[in-house]
Amino acid sequence: MNSAAPGAKPMAEVVVAPTPTPSPVPAPPSFANWTTYGGNSEETRFSPLTAINAQNAAGLGLAWSHEFDTARGMEATPLVQDGVLYTTTSWSKVYAFDATSGNVLWSYDPKVPGETGFKACCDVVNRGGVLFEGKFYFGTLDGRLIALDAKTGSPVWSTVTVDQSKPYTITGAPRIAKGRVLIGNGGGEYGVRGYISAYDANSGKLAWRFYTVPPAKGAPADGAASDAVIPKMQATWAGDYGKLGGGGPVWDTIVYDQEFNQVIFGVGNGTPWDRRTRSADKGDNLFLDSIVAVDADTGAYKWHYGGSPGEVWDFDQTQSVILSDLNIGGQNRKILMQAPKNGFFYVIDRANGRLISANNYATQTWTTGIDMATGRPNETPNARYAKGPFVSLPSGQGAHNWQPMAFSPQTGLAYIPAQEVPMLYKSDHPFIKRDGGWNLGIELGANTLPNKTAQLKAVRAMLKGHLAAWNPITQKEAWRVQYDGPWNGGVLATAGNLVFQGTSRGTVNAYTADKGQKLWSFDAEIGIMAPPVTYAVNGRQYVAVMAGYGGGYGIGAALADNAGPRPNGRLLVFALGGDAAYHVDHVAPAPAVVVKSTWSAKTLARGGHIYEETCSVCHGGTARSSGVVPDLRRDPLLASKAGWNQVVIGGALSDNGMVSFKKWLTPADAEAVRGYVAARARNLAVNGN
Ligand code: CA
């Protein structure tokens, strides 16, 4: 079903090209900007700046930092233009700083209602904006696209891009193509129908929209750019599809490929994850888990490549798409490269979407490889967990998630924030739609962590992360830096033979780009997921990164026991000789709240099931919090049946994102959950975890 069929070259035929000649090193410019998400139109996250380089990187220090007003996850790519640094934070707030001093020039709060946090699968994050002709454009968690005057921060226009009665969110950064602002949305875990929209940058008027999955069975066409391919999409779906929207959100990657006048975007998973429920277990379900190219002027379909046809694993194919020209087999090929969640590194022809080569860049158990004649994966026998549970590597957390990768044309290497996070997939078919939470079609509770300290330690030791330097021509790893945990930061590469990356443990590191030798490290004391950027003002080069842990994995997975509440996020800016003071106040975790059990074993089991399916995605599996949202085992409310009920059913904390669950849970359900959390709290008091 992929458009890559005939002519795709088997990997064995890919001939290794000579090492590319390094481009001449330019003189350091007085100003160097970073105005769009990926740093340039190819989204390489490679900077030609060389003032900071492998010879002097050890002399880096903090030039300035800024503490924000939230401890929720920070994922933004800061932007810089002519000495002004722009960034966004959780809850879609925008800040503009003097890029040399850190003075706040203006800030803008779109006042996202707190209860919107409930619709966000993966924390209330924002990955940044785009600068274009004097305006700063960004999306809000509640689905608005806003244009601000870049000088003053005053709103110029604002438009609602989604049906706000549905669980759509925006966390991704917009891009610019032909005077239009491109934006997608998220919600594939809840039940939405994904699409990408193009709005006129001056007026905010909708120019075109492309839906990534067909309308529900029997529903009319949309009057959108995707209408022409509805039959092509429909032919790959079966049963009564579309009841939950189908999924396919365009929640992250969008690239404008000027050479082919096309917009290339990544499409996410289906709703629910399990195809048995979504599409009568049949078909490729276009365009789930695909890269799609459309005409930049009209939004008309051009081609697609799908890495996980008819998927059942949450293998969004939304990760960084980087454009390049590579010499492959003696030919200059205009390619894109991508390392999506499913563990494979793809090199794809931008002219037609055909697969040129693929290899797995991380351990994977769901295939025996890619059939290069068809471009399709050869799945292992029980990968679809039809005959019982299946432990998959990668999992829905991805061998690589949204943390952007970089590509250096100097070294010819791509730098992937890779990870190994296994997951046990257990179908809960026949599935019952749940309005109050995720709709996956699998039992999340099958992944609860053990109580015994030694077993817990063993499970945590399986969770790994590394920085992989990957050669897209040979499809082989050149070097790697191993970390002691997953969910590390996005990557920046520079012409100074440097690669920068933050880690979930809170360090910011510089390595040589050619060999991966560690040259410099800074202890930020706050977990880092966001990608660094670099810029120059008045001839001085800076490196900036947002620090703040959370996001899809970070919000729900405790890295260690006895993590206290997370500190507020920071913006960190480094320069050679920087010596700014830095201090983070850490709050010690509160003790476990021990409540005598008055719940029957049956009630506790029911409470555990409800907790793991509904509450765990934010408050942590087995009630072990990562500290991003409150650790319920340590919350005084646990001791109060009435107080607990006021929050869970009464919605007393809805401004913080903890909405009332009364539409989906009864007071007796809430009380059963309290019993389960109380049991977890007693385990914490006795076993320390
Ligand atoms: Ca997903």
Residues whose N, C-alpha, C, O or C-beta is under 5 A from the ligand:
A	BS01	CA	G188 N269 D314 D316
